[in-house]
Amino acid sequence: MLEIDGSRKSGSGTILRVSIALATVQGKPLHIFNIREKRPQPGLKPQHAEAVLVAAKICGGRVKGATVGSRELWFYPGEIVGGSVYATIGTAGSIPMLLVTILPICSVAKNRVHLTVARGGTDVAHSPTINYLRYIFLPVLSKMGFKAKLTVKKYGYFPKGLGEVAIEIQPNLHLTPICLENFGTIKYLKGISVCTFLANRRVADRQAQAAEEFLDRHRLKADIRVVNDFSNKLQKGSSLVLWAETDTGVLLGGDAIGELRKPSEKVGEEAAITLFTEVSAKATVDSHLSDMLIPYLALTNERSVFLTRRITEHLETNIWLAQKILDVDFRCTKSNGLWKLEKM
């Protein structure tokens, strides 16, 4: 049985997410303890518990201890069959983070996976936004042969959540490596600015305008689509996602969410600064995507490589787990102000 101490490295939910995913792919029973030990409120939150239960449904596995507040659980994976699964979080817990947990499992399923996640947060703090997954994360994975179609049925924000998404995944047992060593030349910058039941205050327009003005001052032109959403009448909110693609296949992103008493202009500028920082550094994978790619690189049989601005705590943690569970080798070296990360 795999023994994982959740207080190691970041001591965060990422240890749970990656451990569950990789243990299931390997078909190895898992015991994880000290879950989220370094967080202000340790133990499983609703989105973590639901992610574990969804993983168990997809693989016909058994789980003990997957309850809210639990700091220890045992997971016994079965055959990864796939099929249709419905999940509910019940809070503003992150839907994107639940998806990040189960997608590596779905990549090796016997059948297509149709997953609906309801009553959660699509755009919340300490998590990528749902449109970051849709326009940056999944398109990068598609370069590795991972095919998924994500549909947002309802946007959901803090504090109520109530968002809903559906995703269909086509398994691929033979993911291909990615080799992103050259930034290249920018082909375009795009974005999507969303507000839910805030059209009367022009929130999405103001977010987009602020981002465009910041990028224009730095000689970058962005085409940002404005979406005035009315999918969730019980929960107002907003988000902005920007991305840049180069002629060498690099895709970099940056996002930001609206919050109470946070001006829309601040949201736009925040997302623009994040993207501009990545573009200026000429990274080939942005700082937020780098850690999320590790499980997929670890599942390939060949060398992968990319350049990133920094070794984040989550990136270091995910590399540690991939090496521990899958016995793969990663190498990080500093080169011209960037970190070159190689899966050997």
N, C-alpha and C positions, 0 to 999 in steps of 0.2 A: 504494500500500500504506500502511495506517495504521502509523505508527511511535509506539510507546508506551514511554516510559522508566519502568520499574517502580520506580525509586528516587525518583520524584517524590511529593509530598504524603505520604501515610501510608507509602509504601514497603512495603506489605503485600500479602497475598494478594487483597485486595479489588480491587486494580488488575487483576490477572489475571482474576478472576471477571467483573467488569463489562466489561472490554475484550473478552473472548471472547464474552460474551452479545451486546453491542451490535454488534460487528463481524459476527457471524453473522447477526443480524437485518437488517443493512444489506447483507449479501452482499459485504463488503469484506475482502480479504486483510489479515492482521494480522502485524506483527513486533513482539514485545515483548521487551525486554532488561532487564537488571538486576532480574530477578524477585525479589520479596521482599527487596530489597537491605537494608532497614533492620531485618530480623529477625535474631535471634541466629544462626540457621542459614539463610542465604539459599538461594534456589533452590526448586524444586518439591518439596513433600512428596507422599506417595502420594495423598492426597485431591485435591491440586491436579492432579497428572498424570492421575488417573482422570477428573476433571471435564472436562478438555480432551478426553480420548478419547471420553467420552460425548457431548459436544457435537458432535464430529466424526461419530459414528455417527448422531446424529439428523439431521444435515444432509448426510450423505454427503460430508463434507469431508476434506481432507488436512492432516496435521500433521507438523511436523519439530521434534524437540527436546523432546517431551513425555515425558521420563524423569525419574525421581527425582534430585534434585540439580541439574537443569538450570537455568541462569539466563537462558536465551534460547530462544525458540521462534518458529516461523512457522506460521500457521494460515490455511488456504485453504478457506473455507466453500463448500458447495454448496447444492443445493436442500433446504429444510427440509421433509422428507417426513413425519417422525414415525415411528410404529410402535412395536414392542416392543423394549426395550433392557434388557440385564442388565449390571450393573456390580459390581465388587468392589474394595474399598479395601485390605483385607488388614492394616490396623492399626486403632488407635482413632481414626483421622482422622475428622473431622466429616462425617457424612452430611447434616445440615442445610445445611452450607456447599456441599456438592456440589449439592444441590437448588437453592440460591440461584443458583448459576452457570447452570444449564440451564433454569430455569423461564421466563425471558423469551424464550428461544429457542422453547420449546414453545408459547408463546402465539400464535405466528404460523405454526405447522406446518400442513401441508396436511391431515394426518390426526391422530386422537387419538394421544397418546403414553402408552404403558404402560412405566413404568420401575421396575425392582427394583434396589435398592442393598443389597449384602450385605457382611458382614465389615467393618463400620465402627462408629464411635461415634455413638450417637443422642443422648447426653447427656454432653458433654465440655467442658472448659474453653475459654474464648475463642471460644465459639460459642453461638448460641441452641439451646435444647433442642428435641428433635423435637416435643414437645407445645406449645412456643411457636409453632412453625410451624403446627401443626394447629389451635390454638385462637385465635391472634391474627393471624399473618401471612396465612394463606390466607383466613380470613374477611374481613379488610380488602381483600384482592385481589378477593374475590368481589363487593364493592361496585363494583368497576371492570369487572365482567363476566368476570373470570378464574375459571374453574371447575376445581377439582382435588379429588380425593378421596385422602387420605393414610391408609395403614394401617400400623401398627407391628406387624411380625411377631415381632421380637426386639429388646429393649432392649440397648444395648451401651455399655459404660463404659471408662474408662481403667483398666488399661493394655492390655487385650486387644482391646477392641471387640467384635467378633462380633455386632453388631446387624444388623438387616435391616428394611427398609421397602419398601413398594410404593406407587406413586403413579400415578394416572390423570389426565391433563390433557386437557380439551376446549379446543382452540384457539379464539381469538377475535381476529380481525384488527382489531376496532374497540373497543378498550378505552375506557371512559368515564372522564372526570376525576373527582377527588374534591374536594369543597369542605367542609372541616372548620374553620370559623372560630369556632364556638361550642361550648364544653365541655358546656353543658346541665346536667342533673341525673342523678345516678347511678341507674340502674334496678336493678342487681345487681352483686355481686362473686362470682366463682366461681373454682374451682381444681381441679387434679388433682395429688395427691401419690402418687408411684410409688416402690416399692422392689422390687428383684429379688433373690429368695432371701434376704431379710432380714426376713421376716414375724415370725420368732421374737423379734426384737429390737424389734418394733413401730416400725420406722423410719418408714414412711409415715405412721402414726398420729401419731407425735411431731412430724414435720415439719408436718403439718396443724394439730395443736393449737397449736404455737408461733406459727404464722402467724395463726390465728384469735384467739389471745390478744392479739397485738400490735395487730391491726386493731380488735379490740373496745375496747382502751384508747383508740383514736382514733375511737371511735363509728362504726365501720364493721363491718358484718356480712357474713361470707363463707361461702359454701356450698362446701366443699372435698371432693371425692370422693377416697377412699382406694383405691389399687390395690395389692394384694400380688401382684406379678408373678412368674411362674415360667417365663418364656420362654427364659431363657439361663442354664443351670445352670453354665456355665463362667466367668461374669462377674457378680459382685455389684455393686450400685450403687443410686443413688436420685436423684430429682429432684423438684422442685416448681414448678408454674407457676400463677400467679394472673392473673386478668384482671377488668377492670371495663368495663361498657358503660353509656352514657348515653342519654338520650332523644333526643339529636341524632345518634346513630349513631357516636359516638366509642367506640373500643375500645382500651384501654390494657392493657399486660401487664408482668409481671415474673417472672423465674424464677431458680432457683438449683439447684446440683447438690451431691450428697453427695460427700465426699472422705475419704480415710483420715485418721482422727483428727479429723475435723470433726464435732462433735455434730449430731445430727438437729435439735435445737432451733435451732441456728445457721442451718441451711439454711432452716428455716421463717421465722425472723426476717429473714433476708437477702432472701428473695423478697418478704416483706410490706413491708419498708422500701422496696424498689425500686418496688413498685406504689404505695405511699402517697405517695412523693415525686412521682410523675407525677400522681396524682390531686390532690394538694394544690396543685400548680402550675397545674392546670387546662389541661394540654397536651391537644391533640387527636390527636397521634401520639407515642408514647413514644420515648425517645432511641435505643433499639435498633432500632426499626422504621423510623425516619425515613430512614436511609441505604439500607435495603433496598427502599424504595418508589421511589427515584429512577429506575431504569431504566423502570419501568412508567409513571410520570408523563411521562417523556421520550417515550414511544411514543404518547401521546395527542395529539390535534390541538387540544385546548382547554385553557383555563386550569385549573390545579389549585392548591389552597392548603391548608396545614395549619399548626398551631402546635406548636412543639416547645421543650423546655427549653433545649437547647444545640446548638451547631453542633459536632458531634464531628469528629474527624479523618477517620473513614470517610465521614461525610456530605459534608464538603468535597471529599474525593477523588472520590466518586461524581458529584457535581455537575460537577466539572472534567471527568471523562471523558464524561459525557453531552453537555456543551457541545462538547467536542472532536470526538467521534465523530458525533453526531447534529445538531450545529449548532442546538441549542435554547437557550432563554434561561431562566435561573433567577434569582430575586431573593430576597435574605434581608434582612429589616429587623427591628429590635428593637422590641417593643411590649408595654408592661405586664409586663415581666419575662420575656416569651417571645419566641422567634424566629418570625417569620411567614415561611414559605417558600412562594414562588409559582413555579409553572412557567407562564411567560407564553405 
